[in-house]
């Protein structure tokens, strides 16, 4: 390992993030929820949603852009529809509340959704879908985000990267989960490239003038491109409708940045949908499908398996982090 890096256990990372947040004035409940989600993102190899977010979070708590002691509330609007108000706080405790409410209501209702508003950055949406699947539910999870991605064909940024996730329970195996953003590259990864002083690949973004760029800073000032071009752009529109007009969040172009401490809270939205499987042969049919996939493409891996393998390795051996980043984070506890 290079002297530029350090290995930190998942437990130490979680505790350190929690300490940084409580030092900044975040409530114990919100700090714990946020720390667990960020540490899990790093453990899964999704560093754009992990520790690298912490300094921006702390800055926003200090200016009031994030309310560190917010208490999310739930209002049951219909039998299968709950509205969660994140109350200008971190998204993580609000989404934890949403997951708990869906686990309570979906089995009896058959299907239920939780709409979250007045919210903030939600990290890996697969983190939430996976928890619902672990409780035996099929799950869909969506979030919009501040504008960062151009509609197709290339133009100015209108949509966020608008991540989507899906998870399904398995009888004798961990849940299957799909987790992706709708841009060709996640904005968090571009931010991580900027922090490391690295460029990004060609064809992922344009600068503020609409010209292709590999410069991470220019990409953040311009627009990312949708994966699948017109198809990804259409899915981003779908997520925008689910999370803004339906869930009650701001539209992407009305939301302030997740990355700086200026302006009003972003007030974006999330939507979680949980479905209780009703077919007796649900699990058998799923496994038949997975077996056929393995026969057709022996070297393929089901979605989510790479993240799960990375998490298991990190749990046993720790997470490799840039030493400079770790030292900066430790400085936030002083």
C-alpha positions as CSV (number, residue, x, y, z in Angstrom):
1,X,0.0,0.0,0.0
2,X,1.2,3.5,-0.9
3,X,2.2,5.9,1.9
4,X,-0.5,8.2,0.4
5,X,-3.2,5.8,1.6
6,X,-4.4,4.4,4.9
7,X,-6.6,1.4,5.7
8,X,-9.5,2.0,8.1
9,X,-11.9,-0.5,9.4
10,X,-15.6,-0.1,8.6
11,X,-16.3,0.3,12.3
12,X,-13.7,3.0,12.8
13,X,-14.9,4.8,9.7
14,X,-18.5,4.8,11.0
15,X,-17.6,6.0,14.4
16,X,-15.3,8.7,13.1
17,X,-18.0,10.1,10.7
18,X,-20.5,10.0,13.6
19,X,-18.1,11.9,15.9
20,X,-17.4,14.6,13.2
21,X,-21.1,15.1,12.7
22,X,-22.0,15.3,16.4
23,X,-19.1,17.8,16.9
24,X,-20.7,19.9,14.2
25,X,-24.0,20.0,16.1
26,X,-25.8,17.1,14.4
27,X,-28.2,15.1,16.6
28,X,-27.1,11.6,17.7
29,X,-29.8,9.9,15.7
30,X,-29.1,11.8,12.5
31,X,-25.3,11.4,12.9
32,X,-25.6,7.7,13.4
33,X,-27.9,7.2,10.4
34,X,-25.7,9.3,8.2
35,X,-22.5,7.7,9.3
36,X,-23.8,4.2,8.7
37,X,-24.9,5.1,5.1
38,X,-21.6,6.9,4.2
39,X,-19.4,4.1,5.6
40,X,-21.5,1.5,3.8
41,X,-21.0,3.4,0.5
42,X,-17.2,3.4,1.0
43,X,-17.3,-0.3,1.9
44,X,-19.2,-1.0,-1.3
45,X,-16.7,0.9,-3.4
46,X,-19.0,3.8,-4.0
47,X,-16.7,6.5,-2.7
48,X,-18.6,9.3,-4.4
49,X,-21.3,8.7,-1.8
50,X,-19.0,8.1,1.2
51,X,-16.5,9.9,3.3
52,X,-15.8,12.5,0.5
53,X,-19.2,13.9,1.2
54,X,-18.5,14.7,4.9
55,X,-16.8,18.0,4.6
56,X,-19.6,19.5,2.5
57,X,-22.1,18.1,4.9
58,X,-20.4,19.7,7.9
59,X,-20.1,23.1,6.1
60,X,-23.9,22.9,5.3
61,X,-24.8,22.1,8.9
62,X,-22.8,25.1,10.1
63,X,-24.6,27.5,7.7
64,X,-28.0,26.0,8.3
65,X,-28.4,24.6,4.8
66,X,-28.9,21.3,6.5
67,X,-30.7,21.3,9.8
68,X,-28.6,19.0,12.0
69,X,-31.2,18.3,14.6
70,X,-34.2,17.9,12.3
71,X,-36.7,15.2,13.2
72,X,-38.5,13.6,10.2
73,X,-42.2,13.1,10.5
74,X,-44.5,10.6,8.8
75,X,-48.1,11.3,7.7
76,X,-50.2,8.3,6.6
77,X,-52.2,9.8,3.7
78,X,-53.7,6.5,2.5
79,X,-53.4,2.9,3.6
80,X,-50.5,2.4,1.2
81,X,-49.2,5.9,1.0
82,X,-47.1,7.7,3.6
83,X,-45.6,11.2,3.3
84,X,-42.3,11.7,5.0
85,X,-41.1,15.3,5.8
86,X,-37.3,15.3,6.1
87,X,-37.7,18.8,7.7
88,X,-34.7,20.3,6.0
89,X,-32.4,17.7,7.6
90,X,-30.3,14.9,6.4
91,X,-32.1,12.4,4.0
92,X,-30.8,9.4,5.9
93,X,-33.0,9.5,9.0
94,X,-36.0,10.4,6.8
95,X,-35.4,7.4,4.6
96,X,-34.9,5.1,7.6
97,X,-38.3,6.2,8.7
98,X,-39.7,5.6,5.3
99,X,-38.3,2.0,5.2
100,X,-39.7,1.3,8.7
101,X,-43.2,2.5,7.6
102,X,-43.1,0.4,4.4
103,X,-42.1,-2.7,6.3
104,X,-45.1,-2.1,8.6
105,X,-47.7,-1.4,5.8
106,X,-46.7,-3.2,2.6
107,X,-47.2,-6.8,3.7
108,X,-50.9,-6.1,4.6
109,X,-51.6,-3.6,1.8
110,X,-49.7,-5.7,-0.9
111,X,-48.1,-2.5,-2.1
112,X,-47.1,0.7,-0.4
113,X,-45.1,3.8,-1.2
114,X,-43.3,6.4,0.9
115,X,-42.8,9.9,-0.6
116,X,-40.1,12.1,1.0
117,X,-39.8,15.8,0.6
118,X,-37.8,18.7,2.1
119,X,-34.9,16.3,1.7
120,X,-31.2,16.3,0.8
121,X,-28.6,13.9,-0.7
122,X,-29.6,10.3,-0.2
123,X,-26.4,8.4,-1.1
124,X,-26.8,5.0,-2.7
125,X,-30.5,4.4,-3.4
126,X,-29.6,0.7,-3.4
127,X,-28.9,1.0,0.3
128,X,-32.6,1.6,1.0
129,X,-33.9,-0.9,-1.6
130,X,-31.7,-3.6,-0.2
131,X,-33.1,-3.0,3.3
132,X,-36.7,-3.5,2.1
133,X,-35.7,-6.7,0.2
134,X,-34.1,-8.0,3.3
135,X,-37.5,-7.7,4.9
136,X,-39.0,-9.9,2.1
137,X,-40.3,-7.0,-0.1
138,X,-39.7,-6.1,-3.7
139,X,-38.4,-2.5,-3.7
140,X,-38.1,0.4,-6.1
141,X,-36.3,3.6,-5.0
142,X,-35.9,6.9,-6.8
143,X,-34.3,10.3,-6.0
144,X,-34.0,13.4,-7.9
145,X,-31.1,15.8,-7.4
146,X,-29.8,19.3,-8.3
147,X,-29.4,19.9,-12.0
148,X,-26.3,18.2,-13.4
149,X,-27.4,16.3,-16.5
150,X,-28.4,17.5,-20.0
151,X,-31.5,16.1,-21.7
152,X,-30.7,14.3,-25.0
153,X,-29.5,15.6,-27.4
154,X,-26.8,17.6,-25.6
155,X,-27.9,20.9,-24.0
156,X,-27.8,22.7,-20.7
157,X,-28.3,20.8,-17.5
158,X,-31.9,20.3,-16.6
159,X,-32.1,17.0,-14.7
160,X,-30.1,15.7,-11.8
161,X,-28.3,12.4,-12.2
162,X,-31.6,10.9,-10.7
163,X,-30.5,7.5,-9.4
164,X,-32.8,4.5,-9.4
165,X,-32.6,1.2,-7.5
166,X,-34.4,-2.1,-7.5
167,X,-34.1,-5.0,-5.1
168,X,-35.7,-8.4,-4.8
169,X,-35.7,-10.8,-1.9
170,X,-34.2,-14.3,-2.3
171,X,-35.1,-17.3,-0.2
172,X,-31.6,-18.7,0.4
173,X,-29.3,-15.9,-0.7
174,X,-28.8,-12.2,-0.1
175,X,-31.2,-9.9,-2.0
176,X,-30.6,-9.1,-5.6
177,X,-30.2,-5.3,-6.1
178,X,-29.8,-2.9,-9.0
179,X,-28.4,0.5,-8.3
180,X,-27.5,3.1,-10.9
181,X,-27.5,6.8,-11.7
182,X,-28.9,7.8,-15.1
183,X,-25.9,9.8,-16.2
184,X,-23.0,8.0,-17.9
185,X,-21.0,8.7,-14.8
186,X,-22.2,9.5,-11.3
187,X,-21.6,13.1,-10.3
188,X,-20.1,11.9,-7.0
189,X,-17.4,10.1,-9.1
190,X,-16.7,13.3,-11.0
191,X,-16.3,15.1,-7.7
192,X,-14.0,12.4,-6.5
193,X,-11.9,12.8,-9.7
194,X,-11.7,16.5,-9.1
195,X,-10.5,16.0,-5.5
196,X,-7.9,13.6,-6.7
197,X,-6.8,15.9,-9.6
198,X,-7.7,13.3,-12.2
199,X,-9.5,13.6,-15.5
200,X,-12.6,11.7,-16.5
201,X,-13.1,9.6,-19.7
202,X,-14.1,11.1,-23.0
203,X,-17.8,11.2,-23.9
204,X,-19.2,11.5,-20.3
205,X,-19.7,15.3,-20.0
206,X,-19.6,18.7,-21.7
207,X,-18.4,22.0,-20.3
208,X,-20.4,25.1,-19.8
209,X,-20.2,25.9,-23.5
210,X,-21.5,22.5,-24.5
211,X,-18.2,21.2,-25.7
212,X,-17.0,17.7,-24.8
213,X,-14.6,17.7,-21.8
214,X,-12.4,15.3,-19.8
215,X,-11.7,17.9,-17.1
216,X,-13.6,17.1,-13.9
217,X,-13.9,20.7,-12.9
218,X,-15.3,21.8,-16.3
219,X,-17.7,18.8,-16.2
220,X,-19.1,19.9,-12.9
221,X,-19.6,23.4,-14.2
222,X,-21.2,22.0,-17.4
223,X,-23.4,19.0,-17.7
224,X,-23.1,15.2,-17.6
225,X,-24.6,13.1,-20.4
226,X,-27.4,10.6,-19.9
227,X,-26.6,6.9,-20.2
228,X,-28.3,5.4,-23.2
229,X,-28.7,8.9,-24.6
230,X,-32.4,9.4,-25.3
231,X,-33.4,6.4,-23.2
232,X,-31.5,7.6,-20.1
233,X,-32.9,11.1,-20.7
234,X,-36.5,9.7,-20.7
235,X,-35.8,7.7,-17.5
236,X,-34.5,10.9,-15.8
237,X,-37.7,12.6,-16.7
238,X,-39.7,9.8,-15.1
239,X,-37.7,10.1,-11.9
240,X,-38.1,13.8,-11.9
241,X,-41.8,13.5,-12.0
242,X,-41.9,10.8,-9.3
243,X,-39.7,12.8,-6.9
244,X,-40.7,16.4,-7.5
245,X,-44.4,16.8,-8.6
246,X,-45.5,13.5,-6.9
247,X,-43.3,13.3,-3.8
248,X,-43.2,17.1,-3.2
249,X,-39.5,17.8,-3.8
250,X,-38.0,20.7,-5.8
251,X,-37.5,20.3,-9.5
252,X,-33.8,19.8,-10.2
253,X,-33.3,23.3,-11.7
254,X,-34.8,24.8,-8.5
255,X,-32.6,22.8,-6.1
256,X,-29.4,24.2,-4.7
257,X,-26.2,22.3,-4.8
258,X,-25.4,19.3,-2.5
259,X,-21.7,20.3,-2.6
260,X,-21.5,23.8,-1.2
261,X,-22.9,25.7,1.8
262,X,-24.5,28.6,0.0
263,X,-28.2,29.2,-0.7
264,X,-31.3,27.6,0.7
265,X,-31.7,23.9,1.3
266,X,-32.1,21.8,-1.9
267,X,-35.5,20.3,-0.8
268,X,-35.3,17.5,-3.3
269,X,-37.6,14.4,-3.1
270,X,-37.3,10.6,-2.9
271,X,-39.9,7.9,-3.6
272,X,-39.7,4.3,-2.2
273,X,-42.1,1.6,-3.4
274,X,-42.5,-1.7,-1.6
275,X,-44.4,-4.7,-3.0
276,X,-45.1,-7.9,-1.0
277,X,-44.8,-10.9,-3.4
278,X,-48.1,-12.8,-3.7
279,X,-47.3,-15.6,-6.1
280,X,-46.6,-18.9,-4.4
281,X,-43.8,-19.7,-6.9
282,X,-42.2,-16.3,-6.8
283,X,-38.9,-17.5,-5.3
284,X,-38.7,-20.6,-7.5
285,X,-39.3,-18.5,-10.7
286,X,-36.7,-16.0,-9.7
287,X,-34.1,-18.8,-9.2
288,X,-35.0,-20.4,-12.5
289,X,-34.3,-17.0,-14.1
290,X,-31.0,-16.6,-12.4
291,X,-30.0,-20.2,-13.4
292,X,-30.8,-19.5,-17.0
293,X,-28.8,-16.3,-17.0
294,X,-25.8,-18.2,-15.6
295,X,-26.2,-20.9,-18.3
296,X,-26.4,-18.3,-21.1
297,X,-23.5,-16.2,-19.9
298,X,-21.3,-18.3,-17.5
299,X,-19.0,-15.4,-16.7
300,X,-21.7,-12.9,-15.8
301,X,-22.5,-11.7,-12.3
302,X,-25.9,-10.6,-11.2
303,X,-26.3,-6.9,-10.4
304,X,-25.2,-6.0,-6.9
305,X,-22.8,-8.9,-6.5
306,X,-19.7,-6.8,-7.1
307,X,-20.8,-4.3,-4.5
308,X,-21.6,-7.1,-2.0
309,X,-18.2,-8.8,-2.6
310,X,-16.4,-5.4,-2.1
311,X,-18.4,-4.8,1.1
312,X,-17.5,-8.3,2.5
313,X,-13.8,-7.7,1.7
314,X,-14.0,-4.3,3.4
315,X,-15.7,-5.8,6.5
316,X,-12.8,-8.3,6.9
317,X,-9.8,-6.2,5.8
318,X,-10.8,-2.5,6.0
319,X,-11.2,0.3,3.5
320,X,-8.3,1.9,1.7
321,X,-8.7,5.7,1.9
322,X,-6.4,8.6,0.8
323,X,-4.4,9.6,3.9
324,X,-4.8,13.3,3.2
325,X,-8.6,12.9,3.1
326,X,-8.6,10.9,6.4
327,X,-6.4,13.5,8.1
328,X,-8.7,16.3,6.9
329,X,-11.7,14.5,8.3
330,X,-9.9,13.9,11.7
331,X,-9.3,17.6,11.8
332,X,-13.0,18.2,11.8
333,X,-13.4,16.6,15.2
334,X,-11.2,19.3,16.8
